[in-house]
Amino acid sequence: MRKRNVNLKLKAAIIESGKKYTEVAEAAGISGTNFSRKINGFLLFDEKEMEIISAFLNKEITDIFFLRGGYQLDNMDGSIVKEQ
């Protein structure tokens, strides 16, 4: 069985913001079902979704998401880039 990585930091950020899960999902262009799957670790957020969600919640990407799988935060503009 695959280990799930539930994103508790994202759940906390949503609660702190006072926004609803559906509002965050809509802002990121994700269906409610897929947002639930992503936040509960069954699917992964893509780069654009992480950027949109962090901006919508007024948080830094690294405050909400763990960057792994060859990605890092660009020091110049704060975007997510593939490691070289």
Biotite code that builds the C-alpha atoms (Angstrom):
import biotite.structure as struc

atoms = struc.array([
    struc.Atom([0.000, 0.000, 0.000], chain_id="A", res_id=1, res_name="MET", atom_name="CA", element="C"),
    struc.Atom([1.308, 3.434, -0.976], chain_id="A", res_id=2, res_name="ARG", atom_name="CA", element="C"),
    struc.Atom([2.021, 5.826, 1.880], chain_id="A", res_id=3, res_name="LYS", atom_name="CA", element="C"),
    struc.Atom([-0.112, 8.941, 1.664], chain_id="A", res_id=4, res_name="ARG", atom_name="CA", element="C"),
    struc.Atom([1.305, 12.364, 2.379], chain_id="A", res_id=5, res_name="ASN", atom_name="CA", element="C"),
    struc.Atom([-1.626, 14.315, 3.812], chain_id="A", res_id=6, res_name="VAL", atom_name="CA", element="C"),
    struc.Atom([-0.917, 18.031, 3.527], chain_id="A", res_id=7, res_name="ASN", atom_name="CA", element="C"),
    struc.Atom([-1.694, 19.228, 7.043], chain_id="A", res_id=8, res_name="LEU", atom_name="CA", element="C"),
    struc.Atom([0.043, 22.564, 6.398], chain_id="A", res_id=9, res_name="LYS", atom_name="CA", element="C"),
    struc.Atom([-2.365, 23.293, 3.548], chain_id="A", res_id=10, res_name="LEU", atom_name="CA", element="C"),
    struc.Atom([-5.363, 22.280, 5.652], chain_id="A", res_id=11, res_name="LYS", atom_name="CA", element="C"),
    struc.Atom([-4.175, 24.608, 8.440], chain_id="A", res_id=12, res_name="ALA", atom_name="CA", element="C"),
    struc.Atom([-3.557, 27.478, 6.002], chain_id="A", res_id=13, res_name="ALA", atom_name="CA", element="C"),
    struc.Atom([-7.085, 27.151, 4.618], chain_id="A", res_id=14, res_name="ILE", atom_name="CA", element="C"),
    struc.Atom([-8.596, 27.179, 8.100], chain_id="A", res_id=15, res_name="ILE", atom_name="CA", element="C"),
    struc.Atom([-6.443, 30.172, 9.139], chain_id="A", res_id=16, res_name="GLU", atom_name="CA", element="C"),
    struc.Atom([-7.507, 32.088, 6.030], chain_id="A", res_id=17, res_name="SER", atom_name="CA", element="C"),
    struc.Atom([-11.204, 31.613, 6.787], chain_id="A", res_id=18, res_name="GLY", atom_name="CA", element="C"),
    struc.Atom([-11.753, 30.360, 3.251], chain_id="A", res_id=19, res_name="LYS", atom_name="CA", element="C"),
    struc.Atom([-13.604, 27.185, 2.315], chain_id="A", res_id=20, res_name="LYS", atom_name="CA", element="C"),
    struc.Atom([-11.993, 24.201, 0.582], chain_id="A", res_id=21, res_name="TYR", atom_name="CA", element="C"),
    struc.Atom([-14.327, 24.777, -2.362], chain_id="A", res_id=22, res_name="THR", atom_name="CA", element="C"),
    struc.Atom([-13.100, 28.380, -2.752], chain_id="A", res_id=23, res_name="GLU", atom_name="CA", element="C"),
    struc.Atom([-9.473, 27.262, -2.818], chain_id="A", res_id=24, res_name="VAL", atom_name="CA", element="C"),
    struc.Atom([-10.221, 24.454, -5.282], chain_id="A", res_id=25, res_name="ALA", atom_name="CA", element="C"),
    struc.Atom([-12.106, 26.823, -7.569], chain_id="A", res_id=26, res_name="GLU", atom_name="CA", element="C"),
    struc.Atom([-9.302, 29.407, -7.464], chain_id="A", res_id=27, res_name="ALA", atom_name="CA", element="C"),
    struc.Atom([-6.811, 26.711, -8.506], chain_id="A", res_id=28, res_name="ALA", atom_name="CA", element="C"),
    struc.Atom([-9.113, 25.362, -11.225], chain_id="A", res_id=29, res_name="GLY", atom_name="CA", element="C"),
    struc.Atom([-9.434, 21.960, -9.541], chain_id="A", res_id=30, res_name="ILE", atom_name="CA", element="C"),
    struc.Atom([-12.661, 20.024, -9.032], chain_id="A", res_id=31, res_name="SER", atom_name="CA", element="C"),
    struc.Atom([-13.718, 19.519, -5.436], chain_id="A", res_id=32, res_name="GLY", atom_name="CA", element="C"),
    struc.Atom([-13.143, 15.776, -5.743], chain_id="A", res_id=33, res_name="THR", atom_name="CA", element="C"),
    struc.Atom([-9.610, 16.127, -7.103], chain_id="A", res_id=34, res_name="ASN", atom_name="CA", element="C"),
    struc.Atom([-8.783, 18.838, -4.559], chain_id="A", res_id=35, res_name="PHE", atom_name="CA", element="C"),
    struc.Atom([-9.800, 16.450, -1.787], chain_id="A", res_id=36, res_name="SER", atom_name="CA", element="C"),
    struc.Atom([-7.684, 13.696, -3.345], chain_id="A", res_id=37, res_name="ARG", atom_name="CA", element="C"),
    struc.Atom([-4.708, 16.037, -3.613], chain_id="A", res_id=38, res_name="LYS", atom_name="CA", element="C"),
    struc.Atom([-4.929, 17.491, -0.119], chain_id="A", res_id=39, res_name="ILE", atom_name="CA", element="C"),
    struc.Atom([-5.263, 13.963, 1.309], chain_id="A", res_id=40, res_name="ASN", atom_name="CA", element="C"),
    struc.Atom([-2.231, 12.667, -0.580], chain_id="A", res_id=41, res_name="GLY", atom_name="CA", element="C"),
    struc.Atom([-3.864, 10.439, -3.184], chain_id="A", res_id=42, res_name="PHE", atom_name="CA", element="C"),
    struc.Atom([-2.836, 12.772, -6.043], chain_id="A", res_id=43, res_name="LEU", atom_name="CA", element="C"),
    struc.Atom([-0.086, 15.399, -6.330], chain_id="A", res_id=44, res_name="LEU", atom_name="CA", element="C"),
    struc.Atom([-0.513, 19.130, -6.860], chain_id="A", res_id=45, res_name="PHE", atom_name="CA", element="C"),
    struc.Atom([1.238, 20.414, -9.956], chain_id="A", res_id=46, res_name="ASP", atom_name="CA", element="C"),
    struc.Atom([3.508, 23.455, -9.974], chain_id="A", res_id=47, res_name="GLU", atom_name="CA", element="C"),
    struc.Atom([0.889, 25.924, -11.213], chain_id="A", res_id=48, res_name="LYS", atom_name="CA", element="C"),
    struc.Atom([-1.681, 24.737, -8.648], chain_id="A", res_id=49, res_name="GLU", atom_name="CA", element="C"),
    struc.Atom([0.832, 25.197, -5.831], chain_id="A", res_id=50, res_name="MET", atom_name="CA", element="C"),
    struc.Atom([1.618, 28.735, -7.006], chain_id="A", res_id=51, res_name="GLU", atom_name="CA", element="C"),
    struc.Atom([-2.068, 29.686, -7.329], chain_id="A", res_id=52, res_name="ILE", atom_name="CA", element="C"),
    struc.Atom([-3.046, 28.186, -3.967], chain_id="A", res_id=53, res_name="ILE", atom_name="CA", element="C"),
    struc.Atom([-0.194, 29.819, -2.062], chain_id="A", res_id=54, res_name="SER", atom_name="CA", element="C"),
    struc.Atom([-0.970, 33.216, -3.611], chain_id="A", res_id=55, res_name="ALA", atom_name="CA", element="C"),
    struc.Atom([-4.710, 32.807, -2.935], chain_id="A", res_id=56, res_name="PHE", atom_name="CA", element="C"),
    struc.Atom([-3.968, 32.028, 0.717], chain_id="A", res_id=57, res_name="LEU", atom_name="CA", element="C"),
    struc.Atom([-1.318, 34.807, 0.964], chain_id="A", res_id=58, res_name="ASN", atom_name="CA", element="C"),
    struc.Atom([1.367, 32.302, 1.980], chain_id="A", res_id=59, res_name="LYS", atom_name="CA", element="C"),
    struc.Atom([4.799, 31.408, 0.682], chain_id="A", res_id=60, res_name="GLU", atom_name="CA", element="C"),
    struc.Atom([4.874, 28.151, -1.276], chain_id="A", res_id=61, res_name="ILE", atom_name="CA", element="C"),
    struc.Atom([7.330, 26.660, 1.194], chain_id="A", res_id=62, res_name="THR", atom_name="CA", element="C"),
    struc.Atom([4.948, 27.480, 4.068], chain_id="A", res_id=63, res_name="ASP", atom_name="CA", element="C"),
    struc.Atom([2.382, 25.103, 2.571], chain_id="A", res_id=64, res_name="ILE", atom_name="CA", element="C"),
    struc.Atom([4.117, 22.631, 0.262], chain_id="A", res_id=65, res_name="PHE", atom_name="CA", element="C"),
    struc.Atom([7.189, 20.441, 0.610], chain_id="A", res_id=66, res_name="PHE", atom_name="CA", element="C"),
    struc.Atom([9.197, 20.689, -2.589], chain_id="A", res_id=67, res_name="LEU", atom_name="CA", element="C"),
    struc.Atom([10.606, 17.352, -3.663], chain_id="A", res_id=68, res_name="ARG", atom_name="CA", element="C"),
    struc.Atom([11.123, 15.286, -6.756], chain_id="A", res_id=69, res_name="GLY", atom_name="CA", element="C"),
    struc.Atom([13.772, 17.523, -8.293], chain_id="A", res_id=70, res_name="GLY", atom_name="CA", element="C"),
    struc.Atom([12.079, 20.885, -7.669], chain_id="A", res_id=71, res_name="TYR", atom_name="CA", element="C"),
    struc.Atom([13.370, 23.881, -5.773], chain_id="A", res_id=72, res_name="GLN", atom_name="CA", element="C"),
    struc.Atom([12.370, 27.455, -5.112], chain_id="A", res_id=73, res_name="LEU", atom_name="CA", element="C"),
    struc.Atom([14.025, 30.023, -7.391], chain_id="A", res_id=74, res_name="ASP", atom_name="CA", element="C"),
    struc.Atom([15.767, 32.634, -5.228], chain_id="A", res_id=75, res_name="ASN", atom_name="CA", element="C"),
    struc.Atom([15.294, 35.417, -7.758], chain_id="A", res_id=76, res_name="MET", atom_name="CA", element="C"),
    struc.Atom([11.518, 35.431, -8.174], chain_id="A", res_id=77, res_name="ASP", atom_name="CA", element="C"),
    struc.Atom([10.198, 32.745, -5.789], chain_id="A", res_id=78, res_name="GLY", atom_name="CA", element="C"),
    struc.Atom([8.877, 30.490, -8.550], chain_id="A", res_id=79, res_name="SER", atom_name="CA", element="C"),
    struc.Atom([9.256, 26.714, -8.520], chain_id="A", res_id=80, res_name="ILE", atom_name="CA", element="C"),
    struc.Atom([11.913, 25.416, -10.891], chain_id="A", res_id=81, res_name="VAL", atom_name="CA", element="C"),
    struc.Atom([13.259, 22.002, -11.841], chain_id="A", res_id=82, res_name="LYS", atom_name="CA", element="C"),
    struc.Atom([16.683, 21.334, -10.295], chain_id="A", res_id=83, res_name="GLU", atom_name="CA", element="C"),
    struc.Atom([19.535, 21.289, -12.789], chain_id="A", res_id=84, res_name="GLN", atom_name="CA", element="C"),
])
